[in-house]
Amino acid sequence: MRKSCNMKVSLKEHIAYRSNVREKIELQALIREIHWLERPLHAFEDKYSLLSYDFHQAFQAGELAEFDDVDLPQFHDFLEWAGLYEIWQRRKQRYHEFMQQRSPVEQLRYALVPA
């Protein structure tokens, strides 16, 4: 036999709780995406002995024109690398926007509360 809970929660509390759960899930997904994107970025960095930041700076400045030939094997790598890096930057920016809303200590406290 199931016992019923007599605890009453206001609509405002319920909405705040749901919003917090949604935010927590979104932040967790964002961090997972950042980590997932870092794997291929690290692979490109290892392959070409260049950090993604430096590669992307050269890419954006048009300094890689000599590799702008679809028949070169690195052509497709460079396009993928640039695209992944830009997505990674946007995800990191979104993470920083989240973290402007609470301090790291507040985030740790919040993360330890079960959803």
Secondary structure as a PSIPRED ss2 file (coil, helix, strand):
# PSIPRED VFORMAT (PSIPRED V4.0)

   1 M C   1.000  0.000  0.000
   2 R C   1.000  0.000  0.000
   3 K C   1.000  0.000  0.000
   4 S C   1.000  0.000  0.000
   5 C C   1.000  0.000  0.000
   6 N C   1.000  0.000  0.000
   7 M C   1.000  0.000  0.000
   8 K C   1.000  0.000  0.000
   9 V C   1.000  0.000  0.000
  10 S C   1.000  0.000  0.000
  11 L H   0.000  1.000  0.000
  12 K H   0.000  1.000  0.000
  13 E H   0.000  1.000  0.000
  14 H H   0.000  1.000  0.000
  15 I H   0.000  1.000  0.000
  16 A H   0.000  1.000  0.000
  17 Y H   0.000  1.000  0.000
  18 R H   0.000  1.000  0.000
  19 S H   0.000  1.000  0.000
  20 N H   0.000  1.000  0.000
  21 V H   0.000  1.000  0.000
  22 R H   0.000  1.000  0.000
  23 E H   0.000  1.000  0.000
  24 K H   0.000  1.000  0.000
  25 I H   0.000  1.000  0.000
  26 E H   0.000  1.000  0.000
  27 L H   0.000  1.000  0.000
  28 Q H   0.000  1.000  0.000
  29 A H   0.000  1.000  0.000
  30 L H   0.000  1.000  0.000
  31 I H   0.000  1.000  0.000
  32 R H   0.000  1.000  0.000
  33 E H   0.000  1.000  0.000
  34 I H   0.000  1.000  0.000
  35 H H   0.000  1.000  0.000
  36 W H   0.000  1.000  0.000
  37 L H   0.000  1.000  0.000
  38 E H   0.000  1.000  0.000
  39 R H   0.000  1.000  0.000
  40 P H   0.000  1.000  0.000
  41 L H   0.000  1.000  0.000
  42 H H   0.000  1.000  0.000
  43 A H   0.000  1.000  0.000
  44 F H   0.000  1.000  0.000
  45 E H   0.000  1.000  0.000
  46 D H   0.000  1.000  0.000
  47 K H   0.000  1.000  0.000
  48 Y H   0.000  1.000  0.000
  49 S C   1.000  0.000  0.000
  50 L C   1.000  0.000  0.000
  51 L C   1.000  0.000  0.000
  52 S H   0.000  1.000  0.000
  53 Y H   0.000  1.000  0.000
  54 D H   0.000  1.000  0.000
  55 F H   0.000  1.000  0.000
  56 H H   0.000  1.000  0.000
  57 Q H   0.000  1.000  0.000
  58 A H   0.000  1.000  0.000
  59 F H   0.000  1.000  0.000
  60 Q H   0.000  1.000  0.000
  61 A C   1.000  0.000  0.000
  62 G C   1.000  0.000  0.000
  63 E C   1.000  0.000  0.000
  64 L C   1.000  0.000  0.000
  65 A H   0.000  1.000  0.000
  66 E H   0.000  1.000  0.000
  67 F H   0.000  1.000  0.000
  68 D C   1.000  0.000  0.000
  69 D C   1.000  0.000  0.000
  70 V C   1.000  0.000  0.000
  71 D C   1.000  0.000  0.000
  72 L C   1.000  0.000  0.000
  73 P H   0.000  1.000  0.000
  74 Q H   0.000  1.000  0.000
  75 F H   0.000  1.000  0.000
  76 H H   0.000  1.000  0.000
  77 D H   0.000  1.000  0.000
  78 F H   0.000  1.000  0.000
  79 L H   0.000  1.000  0.000
  80 E H   0.000  1.000  0.000
  81 W H   0.000  1.000  0.000
  82 A H   0.000  1.000  0.000
  83 G H   0.000  1.000  0.000
  84 L H   0.000  1.000  0.000
  85 Y H   0.000  1.000  0.000
  86 E H   0.000  1.000  0.000
  87 I H   0.000  1.000  0.000
  88 W H   0.000  1.000  0.000
  89 Q H   0.000  1.000  0.000
  90 R H   0.000  1.000  0.000
  91 R H   0.000  1.000  0.000
  92 K H   0.000  1.000  0.000
  93 Q H   0.000  1.000  0.000
  94 R H   0.000  1.000  0.000
  95 Y H   0.000  1.000  0.000
  96 H H   0.000  1.000  0.000
  97 E H   0.000  1.000  0.000
  98 F H   0.000  1.000  0.000
  99 M H   0.000  1.000  0.000
 100 Q C   1.000  0.000  0.000
 101 Q C   1.000  0.000  0.000
 102 R C   1.000  0.000  0.000
 103 S C   1.000  0.000  0.000
 104 P H   0.000  1.000  0.000
 105 V H   0.000  1.000  0.000
 106 E H   0.000  1.000  0.000
 107 Q H   0.000  1.000  0.000
 108 L H   0.000  1.000  0.000
 109 R H   0.000  1.000  0.000
 110 Y H   0.000  1.000  0.000
 111 A H   0.000  1.000  0.000
 112 L H   0.000  1.000  0.000
 113 V C   1.000  0.000  0.000
 114 P C   1.000  0.000  0.000
 115 A C   1.000  0.000  0.000
